């Protein structure tokens, strides 16, 4: 992976599962670190409601140097957007770079 492509700074967050006072499962996200990456939107899904076209989900592809601890369920913060990681691929299984698929969901 060419280092010149890793122009963006992203923040990585991992999920922390706890229970609230009544015993309900709760997931919060803990900041882990900043990292360099290349981020590109690859598609958007749209739906029609009440005659208006709404964008529901945008899917992003994120490339970065290999990090063995990142997993699906983590989050990325990039340019004020929150991206939920759905897949982490170790490119060519060589522990050199990862390709991440993540989606942004607009608040309902």
N, C-alpha and C positions, 0 to 999 in steps of 0.2 A: 504494500500500500504506500502510495506516495504521500509524504508528510505534508506537502503543499495543499493537498485536498482537505486536510483536517483543519479548516479555518474557523469552525464554529466552536464555542465553548458551551458545554452542556453541564447540567447538574444532575447527579444520579442519586436516587432515593430508594431505599429498600423497605419492604413492608414489615411492620411490627405488629404482631397479633397479640391483643390483650383482651381482658374482660372488663366491662364497666361495673358500676356499683350493683346493678341488678343481675349481673352474670351474663349479659349479652356479649357475644363476640364482637370485637371492634378492631378495625385495621387502621393504623396510622402509618405515616411514612417518615423515616428517619434519613436525614441528609448523610450521604456517604462521602462524596468528593466531586470536584469539578474535573472534567476531562475534555480532550479535543476530539472533534468528530466532523463528519460530513453528513449533513441532513438534507433529505430531498423528499417532497411529497410525491406519492406515486399514484394515488387515486382518491376520489371523494365519492361517497355514497349520498344520494339525495332522495328526498321523499316529498310528496305533495300532501299538504294538509290545508283544508279550507280554500283550495285554489291557489295557495301560495307554495312556492318551491323553497324547501329548507335543506340546508346541508347538515347532515347528521354526523357523519364520521369522515375524517380525513386520515388516510393511512400514510405513514412515513417510513422511509428506509433510512437507517442510520448506520454509517460505517465508522469503525474506530479500531484502534489497536486492541489486540487480544486482552481481555480481562476475564479471568476464570470465575470470578465471583458473581457476575451479572446473570440474572435469570428472569424468566417470565414472571410477571407479577411486580417487578420493579417499575419505577417511574423515572421519566426524564423530564426535566424542565429546560425548555429551549425557547428563547425569544418571547417569554411570557406565556408560552403554551405548556400545558401538561400533557405528556404523552405516556400512555400505559403500554408497557412492553408486552407483546404477545408471543414473540419468538426470538431466540438468540441462536445464531448459526455461526459455528466456528468454521470459517471459510477454509476449504480444502483440508480440514482437520489438522492444520499445521501449527495452531497456537500462535498465529501471527496477527490475524485480524478477525473481527467479528462483524457480521451483518445482523442488524436488529430490525425487526418489524414492530412498529408501534402505532397506536391509533390515538387520535384526539377526539373526544366526544364533547360536543357543545353542551352547555348546561341546558336542561329542559325547562 
